[in-house]
């Protein structure tokens, strides 16, 4: 065996011995502990918190009506067109109904005739009363004379006088009944005359409120059918909309209906004009639309200068819930598990603890904690599935937009 080969064998043995010594040392000694896992945490804070709903709304006239004619006739004249502003009580158009005037004259003549008949009946009553008074006085004298001197007046003559007295009294009743019938007939005639007079008033198409003419259906000379006839399809004359006060209508989703109440704050932005203003909820339907599962909610918007037009859309923000002193976290730090919500708290010794919490107001980025946490506690903000209860972590601050940044968005 050569010297060089002896050296190589000695070196290999020396290296093997060193490896064995190192393994023995590692087994007897302690292995270095690994570094704890890092965790992004956020602090529980206190401050104002509000939950709002942003939906599209549409402006509608406060009132809108198609004006029909109560009687059939031809348009004599019409003085308004679309876009014209009209006032309550203003005459917009007038019909021509010649036969209605003839009916009115006939009814008025019937009233005068009945009044004449009443005067005649009154005269007959007076005449009957006078005749009865004379015959009754004659019968009374004959009766008294017969009592004073029996046999002076023949019984036949006395019976004739009594019969004439009773007949004259009956004639009074007949005359009074005739007078009463004539008075009742006068009431019927006057009611008929008043009815026709009322119909003649419907020859004028009158605006029921201040508004704007949004549609004109007829021109001068057009035949307009009566709006009360069920056998014809009557055509309206004009459509009038009250636009100086508008209804802003918004469909509120079913989940947000419990927070809607009269007087609730609404911020309105009209994209077409750039106007931004505040309003209040005035009324809501208190019932859901079965098709859309939404509830109609309205805000009254003054529009004296008519800068807003019915049919325009607006972006509305409804304040649903507000709390001036709420304890909250970023929404992503809260984990929902069935009906429960919990968070992973990092205690002062940097150990992870699972904590059940109760939620209050929830926004897109914030969740109110009504119980289960205290202000200042640290909660893991993301990747919660990577941590277990009792695990030690190295907390580091997570970047979460502040409440002010959320409001600015």
C-alpha positions as CSV (number, residue, x, y, z in Angstrom):
1,X,0.0,0.0,0.0
2,X,1.4,3.4,-1.0
3,X,1.7,6.3,1.3
4,X,-0.7,8.5,-0.7
5,X,-3.5,5.9,-0.4
6,X,-2.9,5.7,3.4
7,X,-3.4,9.5,3.7
8,X,-6.8,9.4,1.8
9,X,-8.0,6.6,4.1
10,X,-7.0,8.6,7.2
11,X,-8.8,11.7,5.9
12,X,-12.0,9.8,5.2
13,X,-12.0,8.3,8.7
14,X,-11.4,11.7,10.2
15,X,-14.4,13.2,8.3
16,X,-16.6,10.3,9.3
17,X,-15.6,10.7,13.0
18,X,-16.4,14.5,12.8
19,X,-19.9,13.8,11.4
20,X,-20.6,11.3,14.1
21,X,-19.5,13.7,16.9
22,X,-21.8,16.4,15.4
23,X,-24.8,14.2,15.3
24,X,-24.3,13.2,18.9
25,X,-24.0,16.9,19.9
26,X,-27.2,17.8,18.0
27,X,-29.1,15.0,19.7
28,X,-28.0,16.0,23.2
29,X,-28.3,19.8,22.6
30,X,-31.5,22.0,21.9
31,X,-32.5,22.8,18.3
32,X,-33.1,26.6,17.6
33,X,-36.8,27.7,17.9
34,X,-38.5,28.9,14.7
35,X,-39.7,32.6,14.5
36,X,-43.5,33.1,15.2
37,X,-45.8,33.7,12.1
38,X,-46.6,37.3,11.3
39,X,-50.3,38.4,11.5
40,X,-51.9,41.6,10.1
41,X,-54.0,43.1,12.9
42,X,-56.3,46.1,13.4
43,X,-57.4,47.8,16.5
44,X,-61.0,48.1,17.8
45,X,-62.0,51.8,17.6
46,X,-64.9,54.0,18.7
47,X,-66.5,56.7,16.6
48,X,-69.6,57.7,14.5
49,X,-71.0,55.0,12.2
50,X,-73.8,55.2,9.6
51,X,-75.4,52.8,7.3
52,X,-76.8,54.2,4.1
53,X,-78.6,52.9,0.9
54,X,-77.9,54.3,-2.5
55,X,-80.6,53.8,-5.1
56,X,-81.9,55.5,-8.2
57,X,-85.1,57.5,-7.9
58,X,-87.4,59.1,-10.5
59,X,-89.3,62.3,-10.3
60,X,-93.1,62.2,-10.9
61,X,-95.7,65.0,-10.8
62,X,-97.4,65.5,-7.5
63,X,-100.7,65.2,-9.2
64,X,-101.5,64.4,-12.9
65,X,-104.9,64.0,-14.5
66,X,-106.6,63.7,-17.9
67,X,-109.4,66.1,-18.2
68,X,-112.5,64.7,-19.8
69,X,-115.8,66.3,-20.9
70,X,-118.8,65.4,-18.8
71,X,-121.1,66.0,-21.8
72,X,-120.7,65.1,-25.5
73,X,-120.1,68.0,-27.9
74,X,-117.7,69.8,-30.2
75,X,-114.7,71.8,-29.2
76,X,-115.7,75.5,-29.6
77,X,-112.2,76.7,-28.7
78,X,-109.1,75.5,-26.9
79,X,-106.5,78.0,-25.7
80,X,-103.7,75.8,-24.2
81,X,-101.0,73.6,-25.7
82,X,-98.3,71.4,-24.3
83,X,-95.9,73.2,-22.0
84,X,-98.4,76.0,-21.0
85,X,-98.6,76.8,-17.3
86,X,-102.2,77.0,-16.0
87,X,-103.8,78.0,-12.8
88,X,-106.5,76.4,-10.7
89,X,-110.0,77.4,-12.0
90,X,-108.7,78.6,-15.4
91,X,-110.9,77.7,-18.4
92,X,-108.8,75.7,-20.8
93,X,-111.4,74.8,-23.5
94,X,-115.1,75.2,-24.1
95,X,-117.6,72.8,-25.8
96,X,-120.5,73.6,-28.0
97,X,-123.7,71.5,-27.1
98,X,-126.7,73.3,-28.7
99,X,-129.2,70.6,-27.6
100,X,-128.2,71.1,-24.0
101,X,-129.3,74.7,-24.2
102,X,-132.7,73.6,-25.6
103,X,-133.1,71.2,-22.7
104,X,-132.2,73.9,-20.2
105,X,-134.8,76.3,-21.7
106,X,-137.4,73.5,-21.6
107,X,-136.6,72.7,-17.9
108,X,-136.8,76.4,-17.0
109,X,-140.1,76.7,-18.8
110,X,-141.4,73.7,-16.8
111,X,-140.4,75.4,-13.6
112,X,-142.3,78.5,-14.5
113,X,-145.4,76.5,-15.5
114,X,-145.3,74.6,-12.2
115,X,-145.0,77.9,-10.3
116,X,-148.1,79.2,-12.2
117,X,-150.0,76.0,-11.3
118,X,-149.0,76.5,-7.6
119,X,-150.5,80.0,-7.7
120,X,-153.7,78.6,-9.2
121,X,-153.8,75.9,-6.6
122,X,-153.3,78.5,-3.8
123,X,-156.2,80.5,-5.2
124,X,-158.4,77.4,-5.2
125,X,-157.6,76.8,-1.6
126,X,-158.5,80.4,-0.7
127,X,-161.8,80.0,-2.7
128,X,-162.6,76.7,-1.1
129,X,-162.0,78.1,2.3
130,X,-164.2,81.2,1.6
131,X,-167.0,79.0,0.3
132,X,-166.7,76.7,3.3
133,X,-166.8,79.6,5.6
134,X,-170.1,81.0,4.1
135,X,-171.8,77.6,4.0
136,X,-170.7,76.7,7.5
137,X,-172.0,80.1,8.8
138,X,-175.4,79.4,7.0
139,X,-175.6,75.9,8.5
140,X,-174.8,77.2,11.9
141,X,-177.5,79.9,11.8
142,X,-180.1,77.4,10.7
143,X,-179.1,74.9,13.4
144,X,-179.3,77.6,16.1
145,X,-182.7,78.7,14.8
146,X,-184.0,75.2,14.8
147,X,-182.9,74.7,18.4
148,X,-184.5,77.9,19.6
149,X,-187.8,77.3,17.7
150,X,-188.3,73.6,17.0
151,X,-190.2,73.0,13.8
152,X,-189.3,76.4,12.3
153,X,-186.7,74.9,10.0
154,X,-187.5,71.9,8.0
155,X,-185.3,68.9,8.6
156,X,-184.7,68.6,4.8
157,X,-183.4,72.1,4.7
158,X,-181.2,71.6,7.7
159,X,-179.8,68.3,6.2
160,X,-179.0,70.1,2.9
161,X,-177.1,72.9,4.7
162,X,-175.1,70.3,6.7
163,X,-174.2,68.4,3.5
164,X,-173.1,71.6,1.7
165,X,-171.0,72.5,4.8
166,X,-169.2,69.1,4.8
167,X,-168.7,69.1,1.1
168,X,-167.1,72.6,1.2
169,X,-164.8,71.4,3.9
170,X,-163.8,68.4,1.7
171,X,-163.2,70.8,-1.1
172,X,-160.6,72.6,1.0
173,X,-158.7,69.3,1.6
174,X,-158.8,68.6,-2.2
175,X,-157.5,72.0,-3.0
176,X,-154.7,71.7,-0.4
177,X,-153.8,68.3,-1.7
178,X,-153.6,69.7,-5.2
179,X,-151.4,72.6,-3.9
180,X,-149.1,70.1,-2.2
181,X,-148.8,68.0,-5.4
182,X,-147.9,71.2,-7.4
183,X,-145.3,72.1,-4.8
184,X,-143.7,68.7,-5.1
185,X,-143.8,68.9,-8.8
186,X,-142.0,72.3,-8.5
187,X,-139.2,70.5,-6.6
188,X,-138.9,67.9,-9.4
189,X,-138.8,70.6,-12.1
190,X,-136.3,72.7,-10.2
191,X,-134.1,69.6,-9.7
192,X,-134.3,68.8,-13.4
193,X,-133.5,72.4,-14.3
194,X,-130.5,72.4,-11.9
195,X,-129.2,69.1,-13.3
196,X,-129.2,70.5,-16.8
197,X,-127.7,73.8,-15.6
198,X,-124.9,71.7,-14.0
199,X,-124.4,69.9,-17.3
200,X,-124.1,73.2,-19.1
201,X,-121.3,74.2,-16.7
202,X,-119.4,71.1,-17.9
203,X,-119.2,72.7,-21.3
204,X,-116.1,74.4,-19.9
205,X,-112.9,72.3,-19.3
206,X,-111.4,73.8,-16.1
207,X,-108.0,73.2,-14.6
208,X,-108.4,71.5,-11.1
209,X,-105.0,72.8,-9.8
210,X,-101.9,74.9,-10.8
211,X,-99.9,72.9,-13.2
212,X,-98.5,72.4,-16.7
213,X,-100.3,71.0,-19.8
214,X,-98.3,67.9,-20.7
215,X,-100.6,66.6,-23.5
216,X,-103.2,68.0,-25.8
217,X,-105.6,65.5,-27.3
218,X,-108.1,67.6,-29.3
219,X,-108.3,70.6,-31.6
220,X,-111.1,73.1,-32.4
221,X,-114.0,71.3,-33.9
222,X,-113.1,67.9,-32.5
223,X,-116.1,65.8,-31.4
224,X,-115.6,64.8,-27.7
225,X,-117.7,62.0,-26.2
226,X,-119.0,62.2,-22.7
227,X,-116.6,60.9,-20.2
228,X,-119.4,59.1,-18.3
229,X,-120.6,56.9,-21.1
230,X,-119.6,53.3,-20.6
231,X,-120.5,52.4,-24.2
232,X,-118.0,54.7,-25.8
233,X,-114.2,55.2,-25.4
234,X,-114.1,58.9,-24.5
235,X,-111.0,60.9,-25.4
236,X,-109.7,63.4,-22.9
237,X,-109.2,67.0,-23.9
238,X,-105.9,67.8,-22.2
239,X,-103.6,66.3,-19.5
240,X,-102.5,68.6,-16.7
241,X,-99.6,67.8,-14.2
242,X,-98.7,69.6,-11.0
243,X,-95.0,70.1,-11.5
244,X,-94.2,72.9,-9.0
245,X,-94.1,70.1,-6.4
246,X,-92.7,66.7,-7.4
247,X,-92.7,63.3,-5.9
248,X,-89.3,61.5,-5.9
249,X,-90.1,57.8,-5.9
250,X,-87.5,55.2,-4.8
251,X,-87.8,51.4,-4.7
252,X,-86.4,50.3,-1.3
253,X,-85.2,46.7,-1.2
254,X,-86.9,44.3,1.3
255,X,-83.9,44.0,3.5
256,X,-83.8,47.7,4.2
257,X,-87.5,48.3,4.7
258,X,-87.4,48.0,8.5
259,X,-85.2,51.1,8.6
260,X,-87.5,53.3,6.6
261,X,-89.5,55.9,8.5
262,X,-91.2,59.2,8.0
263,X,-88.7,62.1,8.4
264,X,-85.7,59.9,7.4
265,X,-82.8,61.8,5.8
266,X,-82.2,61.6,2.1
267,X,-79.5,63.2,0.0
268,X,-80.5,63.7,-3.7
269,X,-78.2,64.2,-6.6
270,X,-79.7,65.0,-10.0
271,X,-77.3,64.0,-12.7
272,X,-79.0,65.9,-15.5
273,X,-78.7,69.3,-13.7
274,X,-75.9,68.6,-11.2
275,X,-78.2,69.8,-8.3
276,X,-77.5,68.2,-4.9
277,X,-79.9,68.8,-2.0
278,X,-81.2,67.2,1.1
279,X,-84.8,65.9,1.7
280,X,-87.0,64.0,4.1
281,X,-89.0,60.8,3.6
282,X,-92.6,62.0,3.5
283,X,-94.5,58.7,2.8
284,X,-94.0,55.1,1.9
285,X,-96.3,52.3,0.7
286,X,-96.0,50.1,3.8
287,X,-96.4,47.1,1.4
288,X,-93.9,45.3,-0.8
289,X,-94.3,44.9,-4.6
290,X,-94.6,41.1,-5.0
291,X,-92.7,41.2,-8.3
292,X,-89.7,43.3,-7.3
293,X,-89.7,42.7,-3.5
294,X,-89.3,46.5,-3.0
295,X,-91.3,49.1,-1.2
296,X,-92.2,52.4,-2.9
297,X,-90.9,55.4,-0.9
298,X,-91.4,59.1,-1.7
299,X,-89.8,62.4,-1.0
300,X,-91.6,65.7,-1.8
301,X,-89.3,68.1,-3.8
302,X,-90.4,71.8,-4.3
303,X,-89.9,72.8,-8.0
304,X,-91.3,76.3,-8.2
305,X,-89.1,77.3,-11.2
306,X,-89.7,74.0,-13.0
307,X,-86.0,73.3,-13.2
308,X,-86.7,69.6,-12.6
309,X,-88.8,67.7,-15.1
310,X,-91.0,64.7,-14.3
311,X,-89.3,61.5,-15.6
312,X,-85.8,62.7,-14.6
313,X,-83.6,60.2,-12.6
314,X,-81.8,61.1,-9.4
315,X,-79.2,59.3,-7.3
316,X,-80.5,59.1,-3.8
317,X,-78.7,58.2,-0.6
318,X,-81.0,57.2,2.3
319,X,-79.6,57.2,5.8
320,X,-80.8,53.9,7.3
321,X,-79.0,53.7,10.7
322,X,-76.8,56.1,12.5
323,X,-74.7,55.8,15.7
324,X,-72.6,58.6,17.1
325,X,-70.5,56.5,19.5
326,X,-70.1,53.0,18.0
327,X,-67.4,50.4,18.6
328,X,-66.5,49.0,15.2
329,X,-64.0,47.0,13.1
330,X,-63.3,46.6,9.4
331,X,-65.9,44.3,8.0
332,X,-63.2,41.9,6.7
333,X,-62.0,41.2,10.2
334,X,-65.3,39.6,11.2
335,X,-66.0,36.0,10.2
336,X,-69.6,34.7,9.8
337,X,-70.2,31.1,10.8
338,X,-73.8,30.2,10.4
339,X,-75.8,32.4,12.8
340,X,-72.7,33.4,14.8
341,X,-70.0,35.9,14.1
342,X,-66.5,35.8,15.6
343,X,-63.1,37.4,15.4
344,X,-59.5,36.2,16.1
345,X,-58.1,38.4,18.9
346,X,-54.4,38.7,19.6
347,X,-53.9,39.1,23.3
348,X,-51.0,41.1,25.0
349,X,-48.9,37.9,25.0
350,X,-49.4,37.6,21.2
351,X,-51.5,34.5,21.4
352,X,-54.5,34.0,19.2
353,X,-58.0,33.8,20.8
354,X,-61.3,33.1,19.1
355,X,-63.9,35.5,20.4
356,X,-67.7,35.4,19.7
357,X,-69.1,38.9,18.9
358,X,-72.5,40.5,18.4
359,X,-72.9,42.7,15.4
360,X,-74.9,46.0,15.1
361,X,-74.7,48.4,12.1
362,X,-73.0,46.9,9.1
363,X,-71.8,49.0,6.1
364,X,-69.7,48.0,3.1
365,X,-66.4,48.4,5.0
366,X,-67.4,48.6,8.7
367,X,-69.1,46.3,11.2
368,X,-70.3,47.6,14.6
369,X,-69.5,45.3,17.6
370,X,-72.2,45.6,20.3
371,X,-70.6,43.1,22.6
372,X,-67.6,40.8,22.7
373,X,-64.8,43.3,22.2
374,X,-63.3,46.4,23.9
375,X,-61.8,49.5,22.4
376,X,-58.0,49.0,21.8
377,X,-58.0,45.2,21.4
378,X,-56.1,43.8,18.4
379,X,-57.9,41.6,15.9
380,X,-56.5,39.7,12.9
381,X,-57.7,41.5,9.8
382,X,-57.1,39.0,7.0
383,X,-56.1,35.3,6.3
384,X,-57.9,34.1,9.5
385,X,-57.9,30.5,8.1
386,X,-54.1,30.4,8.6
387,X,-54.3,30.9,12.4
388,X,-55.4,28.7,15.3
389,X,-56.5,29.5,18.8
390,X,-53.5,29.5,21.2
391,X,-51.0,30.1,18.4
392,X,-48.3,32.7,19.0
393,X,-48.0,35.3,16.3
394,X,-46.0,38.4,15.5
395,X,-48.6,41.3,15.1
396,X,-48.1,43.9,12.5
397,X,-50.4,46.8,11.6
398,X,-52.7,46.2,8.6
399,X,-53.6,48.9,6.2
400,X,-57.4,49.5,6.4
401,X,-59.1,52.7,5.1
402,X,-60.2,55.0,7.9
403,X,-63.7,56.0,8.5
404,X,-63.0,59.4,7.0
405,X,-61.7,57.7,3.9
406,X,-64.8,55.6,3.7
407,X,-67.0,58.6,3.9
408,X,-65.1,60.4,1.2
409,X,-65.6,57.4,-1.1
